[in-house]
Amino acid sequence: MLTRRHFLAASAAASLSATAAATASAQTQSVSAAATAVRPPIPPLPDFYGAITDEPFPIPAVPEGMVPPHLWRQPVANPWPEHAPGTIVVDPDAALLHFVESPQIATRYGVSVGAAGFDWEGTARLQFIRDWPRWKVPDSMIERQPDLAPYSWRTGGMDPGPDNPMGARALYLFQNGVDTLYRIHGSANAWELGKAVSSGCIRMLNQDVIDLAERSVHGATVVVLPSQPWRGIGQLY
């Protein structure tokens, strides 16, 4: 028999259930709103990230919505005015490369950098630049990935082309006349820009590395700053 006491208890339980559901819904909406606030829509890319059709191999357009504006190629106030024009400065923790144009202005590019254990730092010389270079895999990489043996430097490496990890251009870094085996090169995927993913080299979008190669000067100084893991890397938003 349903008494007044039972009725009141049932009503209270229903009220608590409704309140809990409303609270959960509000929390979900709050989290969703916060996510939307943290990750705003990425605006359309500049035209210079479109497809390139006048190279020896076609370069597709960079996909829209994957590269945030702070990683786009752009002129900025030079944060390294003490360096001579033509100097290249790479900040691995910020995943940014600056080409010094003058004491006042630099051209900034987003890059991907060496994963933990494979990063490199120091001051080097831009020894030479290659268009659509061969990929000559060093012995140290083959030790980690034996399946790359067919592309060893001993056998001449991998032919240039769209599947070659070196991309459209490569800048070769030397120290005291000795090849460091580290490069600044193309072929970065849009999704990896701003992250630590490579085996030490500095990767750029092909559109950007072509632009950098056109600006670069033989013999210029290349500075790769030390990485400080606690600062984080590749904050895309």
C-alpha positions in Angstrom: 0.0 0.0 0.0 1.5 3.4 -1.0 1.5 5.6 2.1 2.2 9.3 2.3 5.7 8.4 3.7 6.4 6.2 0.7 5.2 8.9 -1.7 7.4 11.6 -0.1 10.4 9.3 -0.2 9.8 8.5 -3.9 9.4 12.2 -4.7 12.7 13.0 -2.9 14.6 10.3 -4.8 13.2 11.5 -8.1 14.2 15.0 -7.2 17.8 13.9 -6.3 18.0 11.9 -9.6 16.9 14.9 -11.6 19.3 17.2 -9.9 22.2 14.8 -10.5 21.3 14.5 -14.1 21.1 18.2 -14.5 24.5 18.6 -12.8 26.1 16.0 -15.0 24.6 17.7 -18.1 25.9 21.1 -16.9 29.4 19.6 -16.3 29.4 18.0 -19.8 28.4 21.3 -21.4 31.1 23.1 -19.3 33.8 20.7 -20.5 32.6 20.9 -24.1 32.6 24.7 -23.9 36.1 24.7 -22.3 37.4 22.4 -25.1 35.9 24.7 -27.7 37.5 27.7 -26.0 41.0 26.0 -25.9 40.8 24.8 -29.5 39.3 27.6 -31.7 38.8 26.9 -35.4 42.0 27.3 -37.4 41.7 30.0 -40.1 42.4 29.3 -43.8 46.0 28.8 -44.7 47.9 31.5 -46.7 48.0 30.9 -50.4 51.7 30.0 -50.3 50.8 26.7 -48.7 48.9 25.6 -51.8 50.1 22.9 -54.3 53.4 23.5 -56.1 53.4 22.1 -59.7 56.6 23.5 -61.1 59.0 21.3 -59.2 60.5 18.0 -60.5 57.9 16.3 -58.4 54.5 17.6 -57.4 54.0 19.0 -53.9 50.4 18.8 -52.7 48.7 21.6 -50.8 49.0 21.6 -47.0 45.7 20.3 -45.6 43.5 23.0 -44.1 42.8 23.1 -40.4 45.9 21.2 -39.3 48.6 23.9 -38.9 47.8 26.7 -36.3 48.8 30.2 -37.3 51.8 30.5 -34.9 53.5 27.8 -37.0 52.9 29.5 -40.3 55.7 31.1 -42.2 55.7 34.8 -41.3 57.9 37.8 -40.7 58.4 38.6 -37.0 60.4 40.9 -34.8 63.9 39.3 -34.7 64.4 37.7 -31.3 68.1 37.1 -32.1 69.4 40.5 -33.1 72.9 39.6 -32.0 73.3 37.2 -34.9 74.3 38.3 -38.4 71.8 38.3 -41.3 71.6 34.9 -42.8 71.9 33.1 -39.5 69.4 30.3 -38.9 68.3 29.8 -35.2 66.3 26.7 -34.3 64.4 26.6 -30.9 63.5 22.9 -30.4 61.2 23.6 -27.4 59.2 26.1 -29.3 59.4 24.1 -32.5 60.3 27.2 -34.4 63.1 28.1 -36.8 64.1 31.8 -37.4 66.0 33.0 -40.4 67.6 36.3 -39.5 66.9 38.9 -42.2 68.2 42.0 -40.3 68.7 43.1 -36.7 65.0 44.0 -36.7 63.3 41.3 -38.7 63.4 37.5 -39.0 61.3 35.0 -41.0 59.8 32.4 -38.7 58.8 28.9 -39.6 57.2 26.1 -37.7 59.2 22.8 -37.6 59.2 19.4 -36.1 62.3 18.4 -34.2 64.2 15.4 -32.8 62.3 13.0 -30.5 63.7 12.4 -27.1 67.1 10.8 -27.3 67.7 11.9 -30.9 67.8 15.6 -30.6 71.0 17.6 -31.4 72.2 21.0 -30.3 75.1 23.2 -31.1 76.5 25.7 -33.7 77.1 24.5 -37.2 77.9 25.8 -40.6 75.5 25.5 -43.6 77.8 23.6 -45.8 75.6 23.2 -48.8 72.0 22.8 -50.0 70.5 20.1 -52.2 67.3 20.1 -54.2 65.4 16.9 -54.0 68.3 15.1 -52.3 68.9 11.4 -52.0 68.3 9.9 -48.6 71.5 8.2 -47.4 70.7 6.4 -44.2 73.5 6.4 -41.6 74.7 3.2 -40.0 73.4 4.3 -36.6 69.8 4.4 -38.0 70.2 1.1 -39.7 71.2 -0.4 -36.4 67.8 0.7 -35.0 65.9 -0.1 -38.2 67.5 -2.9 -40.2 64.8 -2.6 -42.8 66.4 0.6 -44.0 69.6 -1.2 -45.1 68.6 -0.9 -48.8 68.9 2.9 -48.5 72.3 3.0 -46.7 74.8 5.6 -47.7 77.0 2.7 -48.7 74.6 1.7 -51.5 73.8 5.3 -52.7 70.6 5.8 -50.7 67.0 6.3 -51.8 66.2 8.1 -55.1 64.6 11.6 -54.8 60.9 11.8 -55.0 57.6 12.3 -53.1 58.3 9.3 -50.9 61.8 10.3 -50.0 61.8 11.5 -46.3 64.3 14.3 -47.2 61.6 16.1 -49.2 62.2 18.9 -51.7 65.3 20.5 -50.1 67.9 19.7 -47.5 70.4 22.0 -45.7 73.5 20.1 -44.6 75.1 21.0 -41.3 78.8 20.6 -40.6 81.0 21.3 -37.6 84.7 22.0 -38.1 84.5 20.6 -41.6 82.9 17.3 -40.4 79.3 16.3 -41.4 77.1 16.3 -38.3 74.7 13.9 -40.2 71.9 16.3 -39.1 69.8 18.2 -41.7 67.1 20.8 -42.0 64.9 19.3 -44.7 61.4 19.0 -46.1 58.7 16.3 -46.0 57.1 17.2 -42.7 53.5 16.1 -42.4 51.1 18.9 -41.3 50.0 16.8 -38.3 53.6 16.5 -37.0 54.5 20.1 -37.2 55.3 21.5 -33.8 56.1 18.1 -32.3 59.2 16.1 -31.5 59.0 13.2 -33.9 62.1 12.9 -36.0 65.4 11.0 -35.5 67.2 14.3 -34.9 66.7 16.3 -38.0 64.7 19.5 -38.3 61.7 18.8 -40.6 59.8 21.5 -42.4 56.8 21.6 -44.7 58.1 21.4 -48.3 56.6 24.8 -49.1 58.6 26.3 -46.2 61.9 24.5 -46.8 61.9 25.7 -50.5 61.4 29.2 -49.2 64.2 28.8 -46.6 66.6 27.4 -49.2 66.0 30.4 -51.5 66.9 32.8 -48.6 69.8 30.8 -47.2 73.5 31.7 -47.7 76.3 29.2 -48.2 78.5 29.1 -45.1 75.9 30.7 -42.8 75.8 29.9 -39.1 73.1 27.5 -37.9 72.4 27.6 -34.2 70.3 24.8 -32.6 69.4 25.8 -29.1 69.6 23.3 -26.2 66.3 21.6 -25.4 64.8 22.0 -22.0 62.2 19.3 -21.5 60.4 20.9 -18.7 59.3 23.8 -21.0 57.2 21.4 -23.2 57.1 21.4 -26.9 54.7 21.7 -29.8 51.8 23.5 -28.1 49.6 23.5 -31.2 46.9 25.7 -29.7 
